[in-house]
Amino acid sequence: MRRALLPRSILSSALSSRVVGTAALCLAALAYFWQPACAQTEGYCTVTGVRSEQLSNAVRITIQADGAMRTSIQRLDFYAGRFRRAAFLERDIIPFQLTNARSAVGNFVDISAYPVSYLKLSTPPGSREGVGLECELHLYRPAVPGRIHTDNEELGGGGMLGDVQVDMESSQNGAEFYITVTSDKHVDLEDLAQAGKSESELPVRLNTDLSDDGLLSITALNADLEETVQQVAALIGTTVVIDDEVHRLLTCRLAGLDFEQFLQVLARGYGLAVAQRDGTCYVSNALPSNVASYWATSATVIPLHHLSTSEVLPLLPDYVLRFVRPSKSANALVATGPAPLLDRLQADIAKLDQPAMQITVRAMLVEANSDADASRALALMTAGGTTEFALDPDASRIRFGVAQKRASEITASLKALQRQAAVQLRVHPHMTVLNGQEAEFFFGETQYFTFQTSGWRGPRVSVESTEVGVRLTTTPWGAGPDYIQVPVEIEASNITATGAAGQPTVARRTATSCMAMRSGDTLIVAGLEMHSPSDTRRQTAPGMLPWPLRPMASAYESRQVLRRALVLLQVEARS
């Protein structure tokens, strides 16, 4: 076999071109990977300001940047559970990210406008050139996510989901990010506008005098606080250092005070902190914003024994909220400010942090064979009181009434009917709940049904359940131990029919009421119907069979018997 041979010049040129191509690829790969490890390859923007605005029913926070911000959230931060059972979480810290931003406003921005406490911006350790912000919006009480639109996720979209709700969205150019937190408190904007009006045109008057015994007399009308303190210090012959951030207009009339008492009055009345060191008095804002003001204030931990921090904070005045932060490690509040303010805070919180009243709820189910037996039972229950009670099936089945008796007394009065088998006392559970908490009772049973359906894999059998009986839900509450408001929702359910495929038809009847009762009285709900199981002996022509075979002709079958039901509910306050 003969083989064709190429000239040596052609082979050498092909080999050289392959070597050049391989070298070019190596140089390109080397140039691609040969970069500084911390180089920033994408553009970034800088957060230049955070502005908050008080609305009548919300607080709006605007994050401003010098470029388009990329916003992000993690969906799992706002959901509890997964798939079909997922529901929005209530959170007091709302996390979100600004993935291409750096902060020029620091890492802490005080808002102090209920329900928002402050905004925290931090740079993750792994960020490149300090780009990327992990943000946390801290609230005074938990909130649910509302309409949240970021660059990577969209949540919600309609309606109010809770008393406190957080909405987020960006502006069209991305240079502003809006956070709106709706509040469960209403703020009068006219009062805020009146308080913020300029007072430069108001009349000014200032008179200071020092008596022979060293007591001060001061009369001021819209006078500058710093000027007033300096005049008084000149009269006394002492030195007072006032922080540059203290700006107040003083209106007062004081007489017979020494210098120390005068400073304490100013501190209490105008939210200031006063401290003394080396013979010099220092005056600063009560809320520390720098080293000097922080040195003049104190901090304390106020433990809570009966209420949570989210329950106490909404009860405090809005002005005080800026001095208080919830503790993350315990059920307590951390307060920072002057000593007189901390003492007042501790005293007020101690008055609020009281144990809640407990209410014992006792329930009882009474079954009657007929309307006549139910009416007799009602007559015995309400005998000797002021309540008139009667059943009228044509007018209404479910009726509510109050008996001025305890449940134990009513049980004793029904003993005669119980011996006659006219009524049966089925169950009488009880539970104790806190004031305003829900109590639920269920009298009945859970019945199971088998369904057979056809699918592409063939017949499939499934088992489903339904509850049949009487369900009673109540949320008793009261301002004192004498009278209790008892809102009641009651539901009676029966199976009226069963289809050919095994599916049941359940009839449900509901009724609601709210009764004002004395502690220890009993609420009566009448007119309910229940299907109770009953065993019946059935015989099939026993006389036609020989005696040894007659017992075999008898059988027991279970059937449902319709009974009239009465539900008794006694509520009693416990301190």
C-alpha positions in Angstrom: 0.0 0.0 0.0 1.3 3.4 -0.9 0.8 6.4 1.4 0.8 10.0 0.3 3.3 12.2 2.1 2.8 15.9 2.6 5.6 18.3 2.1 7.7 19.3 5.2 6.8 23.0 4.8 3.1 22.3 5.1 3.5 20.2 8.2 5.7 22.8 9.9 3.2 25.7 9.2 0.3 23.6 10.6 2.2 22.7 13.7 3.2 26.3 14.4 -0.3 27.6 14.0 -1.6 25.0 16.5 1.1 26.1 19.1 0.2 29.7 18.6 -3.5 29.0 19.1 -2.8 27.0 22.3 -0.6 29.8 23.7 -3.2 32.4 23.0 -5.8 30.4 24.9 -3.5 30.0 27.9 -2.7 33.7 27.9 -6.4 34.6 27.8 -7.2 32.2 30.7 -4.3 33.6 32.7 -5.5 37.2 32.1 -9.0 36.2 33.2 -8.0 34.6 36.5 -5.0 36.9 37.2 -7.1 39.6 39.1 -7.0 40.9 42.7 -9.0 38.7 45.0 -11.0 41.7 46.4 -11.6 43.7 43.2 -15.1 45.1 42.7 -16.4 44.0 39.3 -19.9 45.6 39.5 -21.1 49.1 40.2 -22.3 50.1 43.6 -24.2 53.0 45.2 -24.0 54.7 48.6 -26.9 55.2 51.1 -26.8 58.9 51.7 -29.8 59.4 54.0 -32.6 57.8 56.0 -35.7 60.0 56.4 -38.7 59.1 58.6 -42.2 60.7 58.4 -45.0 60.3 60.9 -48.4 59.7 59.3 -51.7 59.5 61.1 -51.8 55.7 61.1 -48.3 54.7 60.0 -44.6 55.6 59.9 -43.0 55.9 56.5 -39.2 55.4 56.2 -37.3 56.5 53.1 -33.8 55.1 52.4 -32.0 57.4 49.9 -29.0 56.5 47.8 -26.9 58.2 45.0 -27.8 55.4 42.6 -30.1 52.5 41.9 -30.3 50.1 44.9 -30.9 46.4 44.4 -33.2 45.2 47.2 -33.7 41.7 48.3 -35.5 39.6 51.0 -35.5 36.0 52.0 -39.0 34.5 51.6 -38.5 32.0 54.4 -37.9 34.9 56.9 -41.6 35.8 56.6 -43.3 32.4 56.5 -44.1 29.8 59.2 -44.5 26.3 57.9 -44.3 25.1 54.3 -46.4 24.5 51.3 -50.1 24.6 51.9 -49.9 25.2 55.6 -47.5 28.2 55.3 -48.6 31.4 57.0 -47.1 34.8 57.5 -45.0 35.2 60.6 -45.3 38.0 63.1 -41.8 39.5 63.6 -40.4 42.4 65.6 -37.3 42.4 63.4 -37.8 42.8 59.7 -34.7 41.7 57.7 -33.9 42.9 54.1 -30.8 43.4 52.0 -29.3 46.1 49.9 -27.0 44.0 47.8 -25.1 46.7 45.9 -25.0 49.5 48.5 -22.6 51.0 51.0 -23.6 53.1 54.0 -22.7 56.7 54.6 -25.1 57.1 57.5 -23.5 54.7 59.9 -24.9 51.4 61.1 -27.6 52.8 63.5 -30.4 55.1 62.6 -32.8 56.1 65.4 -36.4 56.3 64.4 -38.3 56.2 67.7 -41.7 56.7 66.2 -44.2 54.0 67.3 -44.2 51.2 66.1 -40.7 51.6 64.7 -37.7 51.6 67.1 -34.6 51.9 64.9 -32.9 50.8 61.6 -29.7 48.8 61.7 -27.4 48.6 58.7 -24.4 46.2 58.8 -21.8 45.1 56.3 -21.4 41.3 56.0 -17.9 40.0 56.7 -17.6 38.4 53.3 -18.6 41.5 51.2 -16.3 42.7 48.5 -15.0 46.3 49.2 -17.6 46.8 51.8 -20.5 46.6 49.3 -23.7 44.9 50.4 -25.8 45.8 53.5 -27.7 43.5 55.8 -30.5 45.7 57.1 -32.8 45.1 60.1 -35.8 47.2 61.0 -36.5 46.8 64.7 -40.1 47.3 65.9 -41.6 47.9 69.3 -44.2 45.2 68.6 -44.4 42.3 66.1 -45.8 43.0 62.6 -46.8 40.9 59.7 -45.5 41.4 56.1 -47.9 43.2 53.8 -47.2 44.3 50.3 -43.4 43.7 49.8 -41.9 44.2 46.4 -38.1 43.8 46.0 -35.9 42.9 43.1 -36.0 39.2 43.9 -39.4 38.6 45.6 -43.0 39.8 45.8 -45.2 39.1 48.8 -48.7 40.0 49.7 -50.6 42.5 47.7 -54.0 43.2 49.2 -55.8 44.2 52.4 -54.6 44.5 56.0 -53.3 41.3 57.4 -52.8 42.6 61.0 -52.9 45.6 63.3 -49.2 46.3 62.5 -48.1 45.6 58.9 -44.9 46.3 56.9 -45.0 47.3 53.3 -41.8 47.7 51.1 -41.2 49.0 47.6 -38.7 50.9 45.5 -39.0 54.1 43.5 -39.1 53.9 39.7 -35.4 54.8 39.4 -34.3 52.7 42.4 -32.7 55.6 44.2 -35.2 55.4 47.1 -36.6 52.5 49.0 -39.8 53.1 50.9 -40.8 51.2 54.1 -44.3 51.9 55.5 -45.2 50.4 58.9 -48.9 50.8 59.7 -49.7 51.3 63.4 -52.4 50.3 65.8 -52.3 53.8 67.2 -53.7 57.0 65.7 -51.6 60.2 65.8 -53.2 63.6 65.4 -51.0 65.3 62.8 -52.4 68.8 63.6 -51.0 68.5 67.1 -47.6 67.5 65.7 -47.7 70.4 63.3 -48.6 72.9 66.0 -45.8 71.6 68.2 -43.3 71.9 65.4 -44.1 75.5 64.4 -41.4 78.1 64.5 -41.3 80.2 67.7 -38.9 82.8 66.5 -41.5 85.6 66.5 -42.7 84.9 70.0 -42.1 87.4 72.8 -39.1 86.8 75.0 -38.6 87.8 78.6 -36.0 86.7 81.1 -35.4 87.8 84.7 -33.0 86.1 87.1 -32.3 87.1 90.8 -30.3 85.7 93.6 -31.4 86.4 97.2 -29.0 87.0 100.2 -29.5 83.4 101.4 -28.5 82.0 98.0 -31.9 81.1 96.6 -32.8 81.8 93.0 -35.9 83.5 91.5 -36.3 83.0 87.8 -39.0 84.2 85.4 -38.7 83.2 81.8 -40.9 83.4 78.7 -39.7 81.7 75.6 -36.1 82.3 76.7 -33.2 80.3 75.4 -32.4 77.6 77.9 -28.6 77.9 77.4 -28.6 81.6 77.9 -30.8 81.2 81.1 -28.5 78.6 82.6 -25.4 80.7 81.9 -26.9 83.7 83.6 -27.8 81.7 86.6 -24.3 80.1 86.7 -22.8 83.6 86.6 -24.9 84.7 89.6 -23.8 81.6 91.6 -20.2 81.8 90.4 -20.0 78.2 89.0 -19.3 76.6 85.7 -21.9 74.8 83.6 -21.0 73.0 80.3 -24.0 72.6 78.0 -23.9 70.2 75.1 -24.2 71.8 71.6 -27.2 69.6 70.8 -29.4 71.1 73.6 -31.8 73.6 72.1 -34.8 74.5 74.2 -37.0 77.5 74.8 -37.7 77.9 78.5 -40.9 79.2 80.0 -41.1 79.0 83.8 -41.5 80.9 87.0 -39.4 79.5 89.9 -38.7 80.9 93.3 -36.8 79.8 96.4 -34.6 77.2 94.7 -30.9 76.6 95.1 -28.8 75.9 92.0 -28.9 72.1 92.2 -32.7 72.1 92.6 -32.9 74.5 89.6 -31.0 72.1 87.4 -33.0 69.1 88.5 -36.2 71.0 87.6 -34.9 71.7 84.1 -33.9 68.1 83.7 -37.3 66.8 84.6 -39.3 69.3 82.7 -37.3 69.4 79.4 -35.9 65.9 79.1 -32.2 66.7 80.0 -29.5 64.9 81.8 -27.4 66.6 84.4 -24.1 65.3 85.9 -21.3 66.8 88.0 -17.6 66.1 87.8 -14.7 67.9 89.3 -16.9 70.8 90.4 -18.4 71.4 86.9 -22.0 70.7 85.9 -22.7 69.1 82.5 -26.1 69.4 80.8 -27.0 67.3 77.8 -29.9 65.6 76.1 -31.5 62.7 78.0 -31.1 60.5 75.0 -27.3 60.0 74.5 -26.1 60.8 71.0 -22.4 61.3 71.7 -19.7 60.5 74.3 -20.5 63.6 76.4 -24.2 62.9 76.6 -23.6 59.2 77.2 -21.4 60.0 80.2 -24.2 62.0 81.8 -26.8 59.3 81.6 -27.4 55.9 83.2 -28.7 52.5 82.1 -30.9 50.0 83.9 -32.6 46.7 83.2 -36.4 46.5 84.1 -37.5 42.9 84.3 -41.1 41.9 83.5 -42.8 39.2 85.4 -46.4 39.0 84.0 -46.4 40.9 80.7 -44.2 40.6 77.6 -42.2 43.5 76.1 -44.5 43.7 73.1 -47.4 44.1 75.5 -45.8 46.8 77.7 -44.2 49.0 75.0 -47.5 50.1 73.4 -48.8 51.2 76.8 -46.0 53.7 77.4 -46.1 57.3 76.0 -44.6 57.6 72.6 -42.0 60.1 73.9 -40.6 57.5 76.4 -40.1 54.9 73.7 -36.9 56.4 72.5 -35.3 55.6 75.9 -36.4 52.0 76.0 -35.3 48.9 74.1 -36.5 45.3 74.5 -33.9 42.9 75.8 -33.0 40.1 73.5 -31.8 37.7 76.2 -34.7 38.0 78.7 -38.2 39.2 79.2 -37.0 42.7 80.2 -36.6 46.3 79.0 -33.3 48.1 78.8 -33.7 51.8 79.6 -31.1 54.5 79.1 -31.5 58.1 80.3 -31.2 60.4 83.3 -31.8 58.9 86.8 -35.1 60.7 87.4 -36.5 59.4 84.2 -35.4 55.8 84.9 -37.0 56.0 88.4 -40.3 57.1 86.9 -40.1 54.4 84.2 -39.6 51.7 86.7 -42.5 52.9 88.8 -44.9 53.1 85.9 -43.9 49.7 84.5 -44.3 48.2 87.9 -48.0 49.4 87.9 -48.6 47.9 84.5 -46.8 44.6 85.1 -49.5 43.1 87.2 -50.8 39.5 87.1 -53.8 39.1 84.8 -57.1 37.9 86.3 -57.9 34.3 85.7 -61.3 33.0 84.8 -62.5 29.4 85.4 -64.9 28.1 82.8 -67.0 25.0 83.6 -69.1 23.4 80.9 -71.7 20.7 81.0 -73.7 18.9 78.4 -77.3 17.8 79.3 -79.2 15.6 76.9 -83.0 15.2 77.0 -85.1 12.7 75.2 -87.8 15.2 74.0 -88.7 18.8 74.0 -90.9 18.2 77.0 -88.0 16.8 79.0 -85.8 19.7 77.9 -88.5 22.2 79.1 -88.7 20.4 82.4 -85.0 20.6 82.8 -85.0 24.3 82.0 -87.7 25.0 84.6 -85.6 23.3 87.2 -82.5 25.1 86.2 -84.1 28.6 86.4 -86.3 28.0 89.3 -86.1 30.7 92.0 -84.3 33.2 89.8 -85.4 36.1 87.6 -84.8 34.4 84.3 -87.9 33.2 82.3 -87.0 30.5 79.8 -89.1 28.5 77.4 -88.5 26.5 74.2 -90.5 27.4 71.1 -89.5 25.1 68.2 -91.5 27.1 65.7 -89.7 30.4 66.6 -86.1 29.4 67.1 -84.2 26.3 68.1 -81.1 27.8 69.8 -81.8 30.1 72.8 -79.5 31.8 75.3 -80.1 32.7 78.9 -78.4 33.2 82.3 -79.3 31.4 85.6 -78.2 33.0 88.8 -76.9 29.7 90.1 -73.7 27.8 90.1 -73.3 24.7 87.9 -73.1 22.4 90.9 -76.5 23.7 92.1 -78.1 23.1 88.7 -76.6 19.6 88.6 -78.2 18.8 92.0 -81.6 20.0 90.7 -81.5 17.7 87.7 -80.9 14.5 89.8 -84.6 13.7 89.8 -84.9 13.8 86.0 -81.7 11.9 85.7 -83.1 9.1 87.9 -86.2 9.0 85.6 -83.9 8.7 82.6 -85.4 11.8 81.1 -82.0 13.6 81.0 -78.4 12.4 81.0 -75.4 14.5 82.2 -72.8 13.5 79.7 -69.6 15.4 80.5 -68.6 18.4 82.6 -65.1 19.6 81.8 -63.5 22.8 83.1 -60.5 24.9 82.3 -58.9 28.1 83.6 -57.8 30.8 81.2 -56.3 34.2 81.5 -58.5 37.2 81.1 -59.3 37.7 77.4 -58.0 34.3 76.3 -60.0 31.7 74.4 -61.5 28.5 75.8 -63.0 25.9 73.6 -65.1 22.8 74.4 -66.2 20.0 72.1 -68.9 17.5 73.0 -69.1 14.8 70.4 -67.1 12.3 68.5 -64.9 12.0 65.4 -66.4 9.7 62.8 -64.4 8.2 60.0 -65.6 7.4 56.5 -64.1 5.4 53.7 -64.1 6.7 50.1 -63.3 4.8 47.0 -62.2 6.8 44.0 -60.9 5.8 40.6 -57.6 7.0 39.2 -55.3 6.2 36.4 -53.6 3.6 38.7 -56.9 2.0 39.5 -59.3 2.3 42.5 -58.0 4.1 45.5 -59.4 4.0 49.0 -59.0 6.9 51.4 -60.2 7.6 54.9 -61.5 10.9 56.0 -62.9 12.1 59.3 -65.5 14.6 60.5 -66.4 15.8 63.9 -70.1 15.5 65.0 -71.4 17.1 68.1 -71.5 20.5 69.8 -68.5 22.9 69.8 -68.5 25.9 72.1 -66.0 28.7 72.0 -65.8 31.6 74.4 -63.4 34.4 75.3 -64.4 35.7 78.7 -63.0 39.0 79.9 -63.7 41.5 82.6 -62.3 44.7 84.1 -62.9 43.3 87.6 -63.9 40.1 89.4 -67.6 41.0 89.8 -68.9 41.1 86.2 -67.6 39.2 83.2 -68.4 39.7 79.5 -68.9 36.3 77.9 -68.9 36.2 74.1 -70.0 32.8 72.9 -70.0 31.0 69.6 -71.7 27.6 69.5 -71.9 25.1 66.6 -74.0 21.9 66.4 -73.2 19.4 63.7 -75.1 16.2 62.6 -74.7 13.7 59.8 -78.0 13.8 58.0 -77.2 11.3 55.2 -74.5 9.2 53.6 -74.1 9.0 49.9 -73.6 5.9 47.7 -69.9 6.5 47.6 -69.7 6.8 51.4 -69.5 10.6 51.6 -71.5 12.1 54.5 -73.8 15.1 54.4 -73.1 17.2 57.5 -75.5 19.8 58.7 -74.0 22.6 60.8 -75.9 25.2 62.8 -74.1 28.1 64.5 -75.2 30.9 66.8 -73.3 33.7 68.5 -74.1 35.8 71.6 -72.4 38.0 74.1 -73.7 38.0 77.7 -72.8 40.1 80.7 -72.8 37.8 83.7 -71.9 38.0 87.4 -69.0 35.9 88.4 -70.3 32.4 89.3 -73.5 32.6 87.2 -74.3 30.0 84.6 -75.0 30.6 80.9 -77.6 28.2 79.4 -77.7 27.4 75.7 -80.8 25.4 74.8 -82.5 24.1 71.6 -79.6 22.1 70.3 -80.0 18.7 68.7 -77.5 15.8 68.8 -77.5 12.3 67.4 -76.5 9.9 70.2 -75.6 6.2 69.7 -78.0 3.7 71.2 -77.8 -0.2 71.2 -81.1 -1.9 70.2 -81.9 -5.6 70.4 -83.5 -7.0 67.2 -85.2 -10.5 66.9 -86.1 -12.3 63.7 -89.1 -14.6 64.2 -87.8 -16.5 67.3 -91.1 -18.4 67.7 -90.6 -20.3 64.5 -87.2 -21.7 65.6 -86.4 -24.5 68.1 -85.3 -23.3 71.5 -81.6 -24.0 71.1 -81.5 -21.7 68.0 -83.6 -18.9 69.3 -80.7 -16.9 71.0 -79.0 -17.0 67.6 -81.9 -15.1 66.1 -81.3 -12.1 68.4 -78.7 -9.5 67.5 -77.7 -6.1 68.7 -77.5 -3.2 66.3 -76.3 0.3 66.9 -78.5 3.2 65.7 -78.4 7.0 66.1 -81.0 8.5 68.4 -82.0 12.2 68.1 -81.8 14.0 71.5 -82.3 17.5 72.7 -79.1 19.1 74.1 -78.6 21.8 76.7 -75.1 23.3 77.3 -74.3 24.9 80.6 -71.4 27.3 80.9 -70.3 28.8 84.3 -67.7 31.5 84.5 -66.0 32.5 87.7 -63.2 35.1 88.1 -60.2 34.2 90.2 -57.7 36.8 91.3 
